[in-house]
Amino acid sequence: MGGFDLERDLNAEQRSAVLHGEGPMLILAGAGSGKTRVVTCRIAHLIAERGVAPWQILAVTFTNKAAGEMRTRIERMVGEARGLWVSTFHAFGARLLRRHAELLGRRRDFVIYDEQDSKRLGREVLRELDLDPEQHRVERLLAEVERAKHSLKAPGEGGLRPGPAKAFYARYQQRLRQAEAFDFADLIFQVNRLFARHPDVEARYRERFAYVLVDEFQDTDQAQYRLLRRLCPPQANLCAVGDDDQSIYAWRGAQVGHILGFERDYPGCRIVKLERNYRSTARILEAASSVIARNAHRHAKRLWTEADPGPPVHCLVCEDEREEADLIARRAAGARSLGESLREMAVFYRVNAQSRALEEALRRWAIPYVIVGGTRFFDRAEVRDLLAYLRLLHNPHSDVDLLRVLNVPSRGIGARSRERIAAAADEAGSAVWDVLTADRLAELRRTERERVLAFRALVEALRAELPHCSAAGMIELVLDRTGYAESLAGRGEQERDRLENVRELVSAAEDVARQRDDASLAVFLEHVALASAVDTDRGEREAVTLMTLHAAKGLEFDRVFMVGLEDGLLPHGRALGLGTRWDGEEPVLSAASAMEEERRLCYVGMTRARKHLLLSRAEHRHIFGRSECHEPSRFLADLPGAADPDRPAGEVVDLAGFDLDEADEVFDLDLEGESVVDFGLEYSQLPEDGARREDAAAWTGCQVAHSAFGPGRVRMASRAREGIKLVVDFESVGVKTVMADYVRLLS
């Protein structure tokens, strides 16, 4: 298979899974155990050795990026695999709906509404129902709608209790239908309804897909699992690959019970455990395994490795979040000075609010960083404007898109006129597009009516170009004919950035055309709609990555810092019974189940680390606008040696109870014997200014150099908690305040 040797390149357990014959199989794949290799090799083996036609195989992943990488690997092994379906659940659902939409009374040119589109539509529904948006938050209502769809409950089928939420769900679905749109949850929910109403269609796909493989099986929600059960009866060739210890998405509908109950639903299934880890050191695995072993509801397994033990897992106790952040920034600076790449360092936290102190500390230490979960390219306002135009051209019944661009760029159609147009459509029970006619707009002033009709004529003229134009070409046409490019042609940096972003959309369309061998607008729009936040690459920036523990799933780094190991943060207060309500009206998990998920979340974070793992906690923390005292996380007590003072040094170091000076000592020791380090700069030997680095007054009047600001003279120096603070008059940029550790002494 393309030079791949099963005997040489797979371990015994991996090989056993790849060579499995007929019937259902559950692969329990521990963190870093090579599960992607197993799935791709099994598909290649089915095609190359067992003679299975590619079109008989369906492989489901949870990100578009993973799907693309899997297909590339398979084709590298067996050559072109025409007809093979490798996709996410949502892309699979969209593909089926595109083929059979008319069976649900819908058009095949439907658009897919993402989270922001759903919010815009949801706000319109609130207005139509005369619901106070302050009292009835659209995010909460949409979360309840999504939960109902995950549970396969349509409006009026018991999905929601009577009241505003139920009315919202019914009207929201009605508006989606009018707009010929599906939201993300619909892509699975509606396929289940399609199969339930049309058993012949279900039977066709059940017969077609003789082999179904599902990655990240522990993350399936009820609707996704029901879809799998429809495609795969109990004796089917379903290969489920996952790890119950990494099930961390209950808040978005995932149910760990699916992987825990697989043997019940598929009796006689084969179970293969992948426990050999190829990512982390033995000490990291020992610490992570000790934490997860305390969960009662899990498949028993323990990761192991042939790698070296590696350095100790460090646990730091700090006075507050500022000290915690500063210690981590110092460690990152020290590791960088020893040649480690910032791209291979990550800081994980339980809630986004924890990033504030970390960002401040990293800025003080001049360490570049990126935050995963920031504004994605496709979420930028100017890009969404262009996408709204494109989707309107593809499907003019999409009210959300039409109302977004009706006056973008400004064409003199005021907010009141837009409200009247929307109200006219609502009264007629039709899409907004259908009321953009002279007789239906009689209430508007003549000038505004003419502007609206001119807008409709513009859209119709652009739609006439669709059969002759690629997606990239349509973007160029929209930019030109709507005047959008001209509206961004300012001289400021912000305008230039926005114009560059919309131009980059052309490149994105060209890339999709090459990848899919299809340059049509429909294919490009579907690609954009199904693009997920987790598909965003970390890029090539030399920077530390900051992210929540949930966002860290599936990633790995050489050096990982996990902060906030405190009861109330990790585990979260909800798991401690301090409040079990999540984003909707009903609790997603009981406190006991939530605690097990928090333990899994901790385990996921720890197993992202390849070589170095540091866990930290603060005795006092200012967060959410208040100061709190937190007890150490109960997960720290599970670490090997935490309760054993006689455990040999060098195994796992627990600094709980040590003061900060002792923490600093361990910090210095972690420099692995290198005594010559000046943080933030690289030196072959220490500068001859050791005394000054202890005495603030000795810095005054000195000539120094900064890596970014160049040379300057120190005007004032003072001692701060984080070190010596200097006020320097730099020759190039004037007076700046910097830390002494950032500068080099010149005289």
Sequence and secondary structure as in RCSB ss.txt:
>XXXX:A:sequence
MGGFDLERDLNAEQRSAVLHGEGPMLILAGAGSGKTRVVTCRIAHLIAERGVAPWQILAVTFTNKAAGEMRTRIE
RMVGEARGLWVSTFHAFGARLLRRHAELLGRRRDFVIYDEQDSKRLGREVLRELDLDPEQHRVERLLAEVERAKH
SLKAPGEGGLRPGPAKAFYARYQQRLRQAEAFDFADLIFQVNRLFARHPDVEARYRERFAYVLVDEFQDTDQAQY
RLLRRLCPPQANLCAVGDDDQSIYAWRGAQVGHILGFERDYPGCRIVKLERNYRSTARILEAASSVIARNAHRHA
KRLWTEADPGPPVHCLVCEDEREEADLIARRAAGARSLGESLREMAVFYRVNAQSRALEEALRRWAIPYVIVGGT
RFFDRAEVRDLLAYLRLLHNPHSDVDLLRVLNVPSRGIGARSRERIAAAADEAGSAVWDVLTADRLAELRRTERE
RVLAFRALVEALRAELPHCSAAGMIELVLDRTGYAESLAGRGEQERDRLENVRELVSAAEDVARQRDDASLAVFL
EHVALASAVDTDRGEREAVTLMTLHAAKGLEFDRVFMVGLEDGLLPHGRALGLGTRWDGEEPVLSAASAMEEERR
LCYVGMTRARKHLLLSRAEHRHIFGRSECHEPSRFLADLPGAADPDRPAGEVVDLAGFDLDEADEVFDLDLEGES
VVDFGLEYSQLPEDGARREDAAAWTGCQVAHSAFGPGRVRMASRAREGIKLVVDFESVGVKTVMADYVRLLS
>XXXX:A:secstr
 TT  HHHHS HHHHHHHT  SS EEEEE TTS HHHHHHHHHHHHHHTS   GGGEEEEESSHHHHHHHHHHHH
HHHS  TT EEEEHHHHHHHHHHHHGGGGT  TT EEE HHHHHHHHHHHHHHTT  TTTS HHHHHHHHHHHHH
TT  TTTTSS TTHHHHHHHHHHHHHHHTTEEETTHHHHHHHHHHHH HHHHHHHHHH SEEEESSGGG BHHHH
HHHHHHS TTSEEEEEE GGG   GGGTB THHHHTHHHHSTT EEEEE B SSS HHHHHHHHHHHTT SSS  
   B SS   S EEEEEESSHHHHHHHHHHHHHHHHHTT  GGGEEEEESSGGGHHHHHHHHHHTT  EEETTS 
 GGGSHHHHHHHHHHHHHH TT HHHHHHHTTSS  S  HHHHHHHHHHHHHHTS GGGG STTTTTTS HHHHH
HHHHHHHHHHHHHTTGGG  HHHHHHHHHHHSSHHHHT  SSHHHHHHHHHHHHHHHHHHHHHHHHT   HHHHH
HHHHH  GGG    S   EEEEETTTTTT  EEEEEE   BTBTTTBGGGGTS    SSSS SS HHHHHHHHHH
HHHHHHTTEEEEEEEEEESEEEETTEEEE  B TTGGGSTTTT TTS TTSEEE TT  HHHHHHHHHHTTTT  
  BTTB  SS  S TTTTT SGGGTT EEEETTTEEEEEEEEEEETTEEEEEEEETTTEEEEEEGGGEEE  
